[in-house]
Amino acid sequence: MVVGALPRTLVWDRQAGLHARDGRPTEAFAGFCGQLRVGWHFCAPADPQAKGVVERLQDFLERNFERGRRFANPLDFQLQLDAWFDTCANARQHKTLRCRPIDRLVEERQVMAALPAHAPDVDRRWVLRVPPDPHLRFDTCDYSLDPAFVGRRVEARVSEREVLAVALDGGELACRHARSFARHRTITALAHVRALRANRSHTDDEAAVEIRPLARYDRLIA
């Protein structure tokens, strides 16, 4: 659900990607909060009550939204989830609040900060040299690269929806894939497969060695 505004403080459990240690954020999370101009608060360790507040929503989603549904892809999941929040979850009469969550949200927005003009850049970036087996790995998945870039340096960029690589020296596109949230998959572009086969065929032709008939050696010996 898109709230459309910012709270003063983001409250999180101590996930490894956000929490460094001793209640301090990681550098990346601190930079993210700085761009949004919001504070952060990490729940105390071994605090089941605070953690339960977060996980109750997850349990509610699993029991009331996910069961019996089918999703074509992550985008379809998000679209169905947004519609479900608007028409079902937030439009119902909440037993504890004794009102509809969507009505409470209207009140909350009045004291929340406005969204920034530009969203924070949360893409992952790094530089690598394309290996002989032209793939890059991200989050246990391997994504194919154009074999023509073997030996060259490329900048990889991973967003919420795609994996992209661009040559540092010329700016050419080395790959563009839809990001996979499944684990241990190999995502290969058809053009990259064809290029690999062509390169291997060319290499085999160059390395071909003539097989001479034994009769030639008999004549030399005689």
C-alpha positions, 0 to 999 in steps of 0.5 A: 500500500502506498501511504503517500507521506513520510513518518517521523521515524522508521521502526525496524527489527534488527535485520542484518541489512539495516542494523549494524550493531549496538542499535546503529544503522548500516551505512546504506540504511543511514544514507537512505534515511538521510535522503528521506529526512526521517529518523530510525529506531531499532527494536530491542533484542529479544523483544517479542511484543515489538516484533509481534506487532510487525509480524501480525500484519504479515500473518494477516496477509498470509491468511487473508490475502495470499491463500487461493490467489495466483500471481503471474509475476512480482508486479502482479502480486503488488497490484493485487495487494494494493487493490486488496488493501484499498477495497478489503483490508483498510475498508473494513471495520477494525475490531481494535481501532473500532474504525476503518483503517483508511479513516485513521490513515487520513488523520495520520497523513495530516501530521506526516511529512510530504514525500520528497520530489525525487525518490532515493536511489536504492539501486545496487551498483558495482563494477566487474570484469566480464569473465570467460563464462559471461555471467554476473551473480546477484542474490544467488542467481546468475544473469548472462552477459553479452560474450562480446564483452569478455575481458572488459569492465562493466558497471552492473546495476540492480533495481527492484525490477531489472538487472542491467550492465553497461560497458565502462569504456563505451557505454554499450549495453552488456545485458538487461534482464528482468530481476528474479526473486527465485533462488539459484536460477540462471537467466540467459538471453537468447541472443547471448546463447547464440553468440556463445554457440557462434564463438565456440563453433569458430574456436573449434574450426580454428583448433581443428587438426588434420587426421592423416591416413596411415598410408602416407606414413607407410610410403615415407618409411618405405 
